[in-house]
Amino acid sequence: MSAKSQVLGANQPADRFYRGGERIAAFRRSGTAASRTPEDWVGSVTPLFGEVHLGRTVLSDGDLLADAVAADPVGWLGAAHVSRFGTDTALLVKLLDAGERLPVHAHPDVPFARRHLGLVHGKTEAWIFLEGAEVSLGFSRDVGVEELAEWVERQRVEDMLGAMHTLRVTSGDVVFVPAGMPHAIGEGALLVELQEPTDLSILMEWRGFAIDGESHGHLGLGFETALAAVDRRGRTRAELSSLVTATAGDVGDLLAPASDFFRAERLRGSTPWDEGFSVVVCVDGEAMATAESGEVLRLERGTTALTAHASGAWSVAAGGDFEAIRCRPPRA
């Protein structure tokens, strides 16, 4: 079970509570999407909340990536990473297709997750848009504890959305979403999502979605406790805009403000890659990446792949239209 870089197949949990999947299927060139498969969990050692294996990546040899990393952590992650994080990959990457507007929700931060759930990660995240949409992000005014609780209990969605900022993002834009910030991705978005490796969502909205939010929207903590994780502070438009970066023409680091949580680089052309564990999403063009170990990754638009630390550095033979997003854990 030694570490081996490889191209990955789709990993799309079925019957999710919101619609989507067609854009992922088109991006991956994989035919018609199954019903309600709006997420592809790429290079995942993380299960869905309340599940054991669902959501975790299965490698080409049939082993779970989580088991392979546990068996050869230095090979997959490198000695420095293991010294800091152990066998924790410290990263979850998804492709997300919003076939409808997602419900308003938020994710807990590390102190909340540690105190109430016994976990070492919260769920700070970032979005790299391949197809743009409107997003609702953060409150435009301070919201009281009782006011938020009433919105959620009575499902006063219009009041909730009315108190949030609405932003229009386009292809290439990057949005950093700190844990606690309420948000909702709009219909039509296709994005690469980087997250801390948990599946922790606090639903503030569920009316009209295929989920029993009263039972499943609070992480088993009850809403009085769960809603304490929501950042109720009002933010100015300028403060919200500072979380959104237009990067369509950029290469290299896309997420400097998020470096304590994860990293992302935009790769173009035949620029070589350094060694390290990563999830690679090919956005456009074609390339053949060859590792010092001799391993070869053949990439085209829609391909996702894992690189293992043991593979070493990579040389890349690519056309000028090749573009990929390389997602990585924080630096060790």
Protein Blocks (a to p, Z undefined) as FASTA:
>chain_A
ZZcdddddddddehiabechjlmmmmnonojadehiabccehiabdcehiakgopacdfk
opafklmmmmmmmlmnopklmmmnomanoiacdddddfbccdddddddfklmmmmnopab
dcddddddfbgcdddehjfbdcdfklmmmmmmnopaklmmmmpccddddehiacdddehi
acdddehiacddddddddddddfbfghpacdfklmmnnonojklmmmmpcfbdcdfklmm
mmpccfklpgcjfklmlmmmoccdddehjbdcdedddddddfbhcdddddfkopacddde
hiacdddfklopadddddfkbccdddddddZZ
